Amino acid sequence: MSVSVTLPALGESVTEGTVTRWLKAEGERVEADEPLLEVSTDKVDTEIPSPASGILASIKVAEDETVEVGAELAVIDDGTGAPAAAPAPAAPASAADAGAYVTPLVRKLASESGVDLGSVTGTGVGGRIRKQDVLAAAEAAKAAAAAPAAAPAAAAPAARTPALAVSELRGQTVKMTRMRKVIGDNMMKALHGQAQLSSVIEVDVTKIMKLREQAKASFLAREGVKLSPMPFFVKAAAQALKAHAVVNARINEDEGTITYFDSENIGIAVDSEKGLMTPVIKGAGDLNLAGISKATADLAGKVRNNKITPDELSGATFTISNTGSRGALFDTVIVPPNQVAILGIGATVKRPAVLETPEGTVIGVRDMTYLTLSYDHRLVDGADAARYLTAVKAILEAGEFEVELGL
C-alpha cells in the first residue's frame, strides 16, 4: 500500500517550507519515524520523519523546491500490496489536534493503549507526537486510575491551546551537576564583580534574510555546511569590534591595567543537555562567512556530541548569545568573566517599519530583530555601547555580502 508523506505544520505561522536535502534516495528502504528529509522554513530548519516503514517509491518535491503545508513530498510503499484507497475528505481538525503531526504507527499505538491523542502534547520536532509521548500518557492514565478518587472540582473551561507537557523533574530534589555548579559560579562571579547594564538597538535584517534565501543552496553545495543567519551576526560583530576596541577588552584587576585584544575570539553560547557551553571561534574577525559557518557548525556539533575540548572552550574575548533562535524577543545577557561585553541576538520577526524611499515615507513589512549589548560600565560607557551597536546595525542593514556568497 502506498503511504503519502506530506509537509506537516511546523509552527503556527508557518505556511510553507523548502526541501533542503533528501536523506534517502528513491528505491531505498526507510523505517517508520526515521528522518527522511530536511526542510527549511522562515522559522526553523528541521527533519521530517517517515510516517511508515517501507521503500521510498517516489520523490514528489525536489531539493530547493518550496511547497505549502500539506503538500505531498513523497510516497512510501509499505509492502502490504493493498491498493491505495482514494483519500476521503479530511474532517476539520479539533483545537486540541491543530498543528499536530502523527504517524500511523503512533496512531495505532494510541488506539491500542486507549490514549486520546488530543490530550497528548508532542515533544518531537514541530510538536510531533512520538510513541514515547503516547506511552507516557498511557502510564500517567494508569497512575491516575490507581490513585484514590478526589473530591470533584468545578469544571475548568475547555483549553484553547494544547497543554504543556509536565516536566519529569516536577516535585523532585536532585543533586546539582558539576556543570551546573560551574555555570552558576561563573555567572555569580561575573554579575557581582562587574558594573553591568544593557543597551538595545533594533535592526532591519530583511536584506540579510533575502541573501541567505538566495544563496543557501549553492552555499551548501560549495561549502558543505548550511548557511544559517548566525554567521552574518558573527561577521558583523567581529568587524565592528576592530573599530571599537574598548568592547573587545579585559580589565586586569590585580595589575590595574586594561588589555585591548588584537584578535576577535568570539564565544558562541550553545545550549546542550549538560547546560550552556561557549565554544570559541578563534580569529573570527579574519574569517569570511564560509569560515565562520564551518567553525560554528563544527564547534556546536562537538558540544552536542560531547566531543568539545577545553581549549575550544577557552580564550574568548567577546561572546554572542542567540536566544532568538528559541523565540526570545531580547534578553539582558550576563557578561562572562574576563570580558567586558556580550551581544544578545533576539528573534527575527516580521514587523511594520517606516521606510524612507525616493517617493517619500512609506510603511513596509520588514524582517526585524533586537540586538542587546550587555557591558561592564567600569570600562565601557553608554556612548561606547551605542556606537558599537550602531556599527553592527550599519553592517547588517547594508548587507554587502554578495561577493562572499557568490551572488
C-alpha positions as a printed Julia matrix, in Angstrom:
407×3 Matrix{Float64}:
   0.0    0.0    0.0
   1.21   3.5   -0.75
   1.62   5.94   2.12
   1.84   9.63   1.34
   4.48  11.83   3.02
   3.21  15.38   3.42
   4.69  18.59   4.78
   3.39  18.91   8.37
   2.64  22.19  10.12
   5.95  23.17  11.73
   4.63  26.2   13.56
   1.51  28.27  13.98
   2.51  30.88  11.41
   4.44  28.61   9.03
   2.58  28.15   5.74
   5.31  26.73   3.5
   8.69  25.04   3.57
  11.65  24.39   1.3
  13.12  20.91   0.87
  16.83  21.36   1.5
  18.04  17.76   1.44
  16.67  14.26   0.93
  18.26  11.82   3.37
  17.05   8.82   1.35
  17.04   8.14  -2.39
  14.24   6.59  -4.41
  14.31   2.82  -4.0
  15.93   2.9   -0.55
  14.28   1.37   2.5
  13.21   3.61   5.34
  11.85   2.79   8.79
   8.89   4.45  10.49
   9.92   7.68  12.29
  13.37   7.58  10.63
  14.45  11.01   9.32
  13.56  11.13   5.65
  14.34  14.67   4.54
  15.35  18.1    5.77
  13.06  21.09   5.4
  13.75  24.79   5.91
  11.1   27.38   6.8
  11.27  31.02   7.81
  11.12  29.79  11.41
  13.06  26.53  11.64
  15.29  24.07   9.8
  14.18  20.57  10.72
  13.95  16.93   9.71
  10.73  15.27   8.54
  10.34  11.62   9.66
   8.9    8.82   7.57
   5.28   8.04   8.53
   5.74   4.32   7.79
   8.31   1.6    7.13
   8.84   0.61   3.52
  10.5    1.63   0.28
  10.75   5.24  -0.84
   8.79   4.72  -4.05
   8.9    8.25  -5.42
  10.04  11.76  -4.51
   7.46  14.38  -5.46
   9.36  17.53  -4.46
  12.97  18.1   -5.49
  15.59  19.76  -3.33
  15.34  23.57  -3.19
  11.65  23.48  -4.12
   9.19  25.34  -1.87
   5.73  23.9   -1.17
   2.81  24.69   1.1
   1.96  22.88   4.34
   0.04  19.7    3.48
   1.68  19.23   0.08
   2.74  15.72  -0.86
   6.52  15.3   -0.61
   6.97  11.62  -1.38
   5.28   8.21  -1.46
   6.28   5.23   0.69
   5.43   1.69  -0.42
   4.9   -0.23   2.82
   4.95  -3.58   1.0
   1.47  -4.76   2.01
   0.37  -4.91  -1.6
  -3.06  -3.44  -0.97
  -4.02  -0.74  -3.46
  -4.2    2.75  -2.11
  -7.74   3.89  -1.44
  -8.95   7.22  -2.72
  -8.42   9.74   0.04
 -11.57  10.65   1.92
 -12.31  14.3    2.61
 -10.43  15.28   5.72
 -12.5   16.14   8.75
 -11.79  19.51  10.33
  -9.1   19.23  12.98
 -10.17  19.9   16.53
  -8.49  22.64  18.51
  -6.6   20.0   20.51
  -5.32  18.35  17.31
  -4.46  21.54  15.44
  -0.93  21.56  14.14
  -0.11  18.08  15.45
   1.65  15.61  13.17
   1.05  11.95  14.0
   2.45   8.9   12.18
   0.26   5.85  11.54
   2.45   3.86  13.93
   1.77   6.33  16.74
  -1.96   6.42  15.95
  -2.15   2.64  16.16
  -0.28   2.61  19.48
  -2.57   5.3   20.87
  -5.65   3.33  19.81
  -4.35   0.13  21.41
  -3.41   2.0   24.62
  -6.68   3.89  24.86
  -4.91   7.25  24.66
  -6.71  10.3   23.27
  -4.17  11.99  21.0
  -5.96  15.29  21.51
  -4.76  15.3   25.11
  -1.13  14.47  24.28
   1.48  17.19  23.83
   4.13  16.17  21.3
   7.8   16.55  22.17
   9.12  15.85  18.67
  10.09  18.37  16.02
   7.3   20.76  15.12
   5.23  19.45  18.04
   5.13  15.94  16.55
   3.68  13.31  18.87
   6.11  10.42  19.27
   5.46   6.93  20.55
   7.27   7.88  23.78
   4.65  10.6   24.33
   1.83   8.07  23.91
   3.5    5.57  26.26
   4.0    8.31  28.87
   0.35   9.34  28.56
  -0.76   5.72  28.98
   1.36   5.32  32.12
   0.01   8.59  33.51
  -3.54   7.39  32.91
  -2.83   4.12  34.74
  -1.36   6.02  37.7
  -4.36   8.34  37.83
  -6.76   5.4   37.77
  -4.94   3.73  40.67
  -4.96   6.88  42.82
  -7.8    7.48  45.33
 -10.67   9.41  43.86
 -10.54  13.08  44.82
 -13.49  15.29  45.59
 -14.98  16.59  42.34
 -13.79  20.07  41.47
 -15.54  22.73  39.49
 -15.17  22.09  35.78
 -12.48  24.21  34.18
 -13.2   25.9   30.87
 -12.04  23.98  27.81
  -8.44  24.74  26.92
  -7.96  26.64  23.7
  -4.3   25.66  23.33
  -2.54  22.3   23.86
  -1.41  21.75  27.44
   2.31  21.86  28.16
   4.0   18.55  28.93
   4.63  18.13  32.64
   8.35  18.09  33.44
   9.71  14.86  34.86
  11.65  16.99  37.36
   8.49  18.37  38.93
   8.35  17.59  42.65
  11.92  16.25  42.82
  15.04  17.31  44.72
  18.15  16.37  42.79
  21.85  16.94  43.23
  23.28  19.85  41.25
  25.58  18.62  38.49
  29.16  19.78  38.32
  28.44  21.58  35.05
  25.52  23.43  36.61
  27.71  24.46  39.56
  30.43  25.78  37.24
  27.91  27.76  35.21
  26.32  29.15  38.36
  29.63  30.11  39.95
  30.8   31.86  36.77
  27.56  33.79  36.4
  27.58  34.93  40.03
  31.24  35.93  39.8
  30.6   37.91  36.64
  27.4   39.59  37.83
  28.75  40.63  41.22
  32.22  41.55  40.01
  31.19  43.97  37.28
  29.01  47.04  36.88
  26.72  45.53  34.27
  23.97  47.15  32.25
  22.48  46.73  28.77
  21.67  48.76  25.67
  19.27  47.63  22.91
  19.02  48.53  19.23
  16.55  47.47  16.53
  17.97  46.18  13.24
  16.32  45.64   9.85
  17.74  42.32   8.6
  15.48  41.98   5.57
  18.37  42.09   3.11
  20.32  39.51   5.13
  17.36  37.12   5.11
  16.9   37.56   1.35
  20.59  36.97   0.66
  20.54  33.82   2.77
  17.48  32.52   0.92
  19.13  33.17  -2.45
  22.48  31.64  -1.53
  21.77  28.78   0.88
  21.51  26.04  -1.76
  24.71  26.96  -3.62
  26.45  27.67  -0.31
  25.64  24.19   0.98
  26.84  22.57  -2.25
  30.05  24.61  -2.3
  30.99  24.73   1.38
  29.4   21.56   2.73
  27.59  23.35   5.58
  24.22  25.06   5.85
  24.05  28.84   5.77
  22.19  29.97   8.88
  21.6   33.61   9.88
  24.15  33.32  12.73
  27.35  33.8   10.63
  26.06  37.18   9.41
  25.73  38.39  13.01
  29.14  36.97  13.98
  30.75  38.61  10.95
  29.17  42.0   11.69
  30.01  41.8   15.4
  33.64  40.89  14.69
  34.13  43.64  12.1
  32.69  46.24  14.46
  34.99  45.08  17.27
  38.01  46.03  15.16
  36.86  49.63  15.2
  35.64  49.63  18.8
  38.45  48.03  20.78
  37.0   49.12  24.12
  34.3   46.45  23.71
  36.9   43.75  22.93
  38.97  44.08  26.08
  39.71  42.76  29.57
  40.22  44.5   32.89
  43.24  43.13  34.77
  42.12  43.98  38.28
  45.22  42.81  40.14
  47.55  44.84  37.93
  45.23  47.79  37.48
  45.59  47.59  33.71
  43.4   47.08  30.62
  44.21  44.7   27.76
  42.78  45.66  24.35
  42.89  42.48  22.27
  44.3   42.41  18.75
  42.18  39.39  17.77
  38.43  38.82  17.82
  37.94  35.46  19.53
  34.18  35.14  19.72
  32.45  32.72  22.07
  29.18  31.24  20.81
  26.71  30.23  23.52
  25.41  26.72  22.74
  22.55  25.02  24.57
  23.33  21.38  25.39
  21.89  18.6   27.5
  24.56  19.29  30.1
  23.88  23.02  30.16
  25.13  26.18  28.48
  28.57  25.89  26.88
  30.52  28.53  24.98
  32.97  27.24  22.36
  35.2   29.89  20.8
  35.72  30.86  17.16
  39.35  31.94  17.2
  40.26  34.87  14.95
  36.63  35.39  13.85
  37.46  38.87  12.62
  39.68  37.4    9.91
  37.19  34.78   8.7
  34.66  35.07   5.89
  31.09  33.78   6.12
  32.12  30.3    4.98
  34.85  30.09   7.61
  32.51  31.29  10.34
  29.79  28.86   9.21
  32.15  25.89   9.26
  33.63  26.84  12.62
  30.2   27.35  14.16
  28.84  24.04  12.85
  31.96  22.16  13.93
  32.02  23.59  17.44
  28.26  23.26  18.02
  28.39  19.66  16.82
  31.23  18.87  19.2
  29.31  20.38  22.11
  26.17  18.37  21.39
  28.16  15.16  20.84
  30.26  15.7   23.99
  33.48  15.92  21.97
  34.43  19.52  22.74
  37.87  20.1   24.25
  38.85  22.59  26.98
  40.99  24.53  24.5
  37.95  25.03  22.3
  36.03  26.49  25.24
  38.66  29.0   26.31
  40.18  32.24  25.06
  37.04  34.21  24.21
  37.44  37.99  24.11
  33.74  38.62  23.31
  30.61  36.47  23.35
  27.39  36.17  21.35
  24.21  34.59  22.7
  21.41  33.78  20.25
  18.33  33.23  22.41
  16.26  34.48  19.49
  16.6   31.02  17.97
  14.37  29.85  20.83
  11.88  32.66  20.35
  13.09  35.29  22.84
  12.45  38.84  21.64
  15.54  40.04  23.51
  17.19  39.48  26.87
  19.73  41.15  29.14
  22.55  38.63  28.96
  25.28  38.47  31.61
  28.82  39.46  30.62
  31.13  36.44  31.09
  34.18  36.64  33.38
  37.33  38.21  31.86
  35.29  40.01  29.2
  33.64  43.41  29.13
  30.72  42.81  26.76
  28.35  40.24  25.29
  25.92  40.57  22.36
  22.43  39.07  22.58
  20.53  38.3   19.36
  16.74  38.34  19.54
  14.19  36.58  17.38
  13.78  37.8   13.8
  10.12  38.67  13.27
   8.17  40.45  10.56
   7.01  43.87  11.71
   5.74  47.06  10.04
   8.5   49.61   9.73
   8.79  53.19   8.49
  10.91  53.35   5.32
  12.36  56.32   3.5
  12.09  55.92  -0.28
  12.63  58.28  -3.26
   8.84  58.58  -3.4
   8.62  59.55   0.28
   7.97  57.91   3.63
   6.12  54.57   3.5
   5.34  51.7    5.84
   6.5   48.23   4.84
   6.72  44.76   6.32
  10.35  44.02   7.25
  12.37  41.32   9.0
  13.36  42.96  12.27
  15.43  41.88  15.26
  16.68  43.38  18.51
  20.35  43.31  19.45
  21.26  43.72  23.11
  24.75  44.64  24.29
  25.4   43.96  27.97
  28.64  45.56  29.12
  30.85  46.35  32.09
  30.39  50.04  32.87
  33.76  50.14  34.65
  35.32  50.29  31.2
  32.57  50.65  28.61
  30.44  53.81  28.75
  26.9   54.04  27.4
  28.12  56.06  24.44
  30.7   53.37  23.64
  27.98  50.71  23.7
  25.71  52.8   21.47
  28.49  53.44  18.96
  29.33  49.74  18.78
  25.7   48.68  18.33
  25.22  51.34  15.65
  28.25  49.98  13.79
  26.9   46.41  13.9
  23.5   47.67  12.74
  25.06  49.53   9.79
  26.96  46.43   8.63
  23.89  44.18   8.84
  21.5   46.62   7.17
  23.96  47.35   4.35
  24.14  43.59   3.78
  27.15  43.75   1.48
  27.84  40.01   1.45
  27.1   39.21  -2.19
  30.74  38.61  -3.14
  31.31  36.19  -0.24
  28.13  34.33  -1.16
  28.96  34.15  -4.86
  25.91  36.18  -5.88
